[in-house]
């Protein structure tokens, strides 16, 4: 059992490290950019400071304020579930990595909602005049985590009836 505890501790350390990077990058943006200020980095990538009071693609952004507590509650509930998954599968590799990424992203964005009533987004990718909605490190962690979780599910042996 000490090995499982050690593994869990390492996964939680990864979660903490991602949250620190997420919050540090957001703090840097807040300290160096004005709201909606855009700085081109390349022909397809800008840094821009925006707030999103909704979820992905600004879902429920104009809902009047109640969505903050809805998303905070959702993040807390999902985090409890993810922690239980992490604890149960800490000795594995792919699933706890996926869960750690999703957990870190959910908590990173929840911190923003509690601090600013919105999520700080700043990564702006674009092509031929079309912009992907701005996002952040936490969103990236969630996306990669979900993709890894799907890969892990596809790799499971198929049950025979």
N, C-alpha and C positions, 0 to 999 in steps of 0.2 A: 503493500500500500504506500510506502514512502515514495516510490517511483511515480505513482499516479499523482500524488500531492505535489511533487516537484514539477511534473509536466503541467499540471493545472497552474501552478505559480508562474511558469514560463509563458503560458498562453495569456494569463492576466497581465503580465509584464508587457507583452506585445500590445494588448488592448490599451494599457496606460500610455505606452510610447506613441501610438497612433493618435490618441486624444491630445497628447502634448503637442505633436506636430500640427494637428488640425487647429488647435487653439492658438498656437504660436503664429501660424500663417495668417489666420484671421486677424489676430492682434496687429501683426505687421501691416496688413492691408488697412485696418482702421487707423493706424498711426501715420500712414503715408499716402492715403488716397482720400479724396472727397467723394461723397455719394455720387454715383454714376460717372465718376471720372474714369476715362478709358485710356490705357497706355498700350499701344501695339508692341508686341514682342516679336512676332514673325508675320508672315503673310497669311497665316491661318489661326493665329492665337493672340489674344489680348488679355490683359489684366483689367478688370473693371470691378468697382465696389458696388454691390447691390444687396438689398435685403429681400428675403423671401419669407413672408408670413404664412405661406401655405406649405404644401409638400412638393413632391416632384412635379416639374412643369407648372409650378405656382398653383397647384390644385388647392382650392379653398382659400386662396390668398385674400380674397375680398369678402370673407365670411363675417367680418365684424368683430373679431377678437376672441370668440369662444374657441376657435380652432387651436389657439395656443395650448390650452389645457387639454384639449382632445389629443393633440400630437404628443404632449408631454406624457399623458397617461398611457398612450399607445406605446411610446418609447420605453416607459418603465415596465409595462407588461411584457413586451417583447424581450426586453433585457433580462427579466427574471427567467423567462423560458430559455433564452440563449445561454444564460449562466448554468441552468440545469443540464442543457445539452453539452456544454463545455465540460462540466464536471464528469458527466457520464462517459464522454469520449476523449478525455484528455490524453490518453495514451496513444491515440491514433495521430495521423498527420494532416490529411486533407480536410476532413470535417472540422476539427477544432481550429484550423487556420481560417476556414471560411466563416465559422461562427465568431471567431475573434475579430475579424474584419468588420462583420456586420454589427457586432456589439459596440465596437469602438466608434463606428460611424453614427449609430443611433444615439449613443451617449454624447458624442461631440456636437451633434445638431441639437440635442436636448439642452445642452449647456447654453447654446446660443438663444434658444427660445426663452429660457429662464432669464438670461441676461438682457436680451435686446427685444424680446417679443417677436423675433424673427430669426431666420438663419442667415448668416453672412455668407454670400457667394461671391466668387471673384475670378474663376477660370472661365474664359469665354473663347470657345473654338468656333470658327466660321469658315465657310467655303462659298465662293461665288455669290456673296451677299446674304447668304443664309446663316444665321447664328444658332448654334445649339444653346439651349438655356444655360445660363451661367451656373456653375456648381463649385464645390469645394473639396477639400481632402476627405472629409467625412463621407460625402456623397460617393467619392471614388472608392473608398474602402467598402461601402455597402455594395456597390455595383460589382466590384471584383469578388467580394465575399459571396454574393448570390450566384455569380457565374461559377465559382469553385464548388459551391454546394450542389449546383446542377450537375457539374462534371462528376462529383462524388456519387450522386444518385445514379447516373448513367453507368458508372463502373460497378455498381452492386450486382451480384449474380442474380439472375432472374429466378423467381420462385416457380417451381413446377406445380401444376394443379393436382 
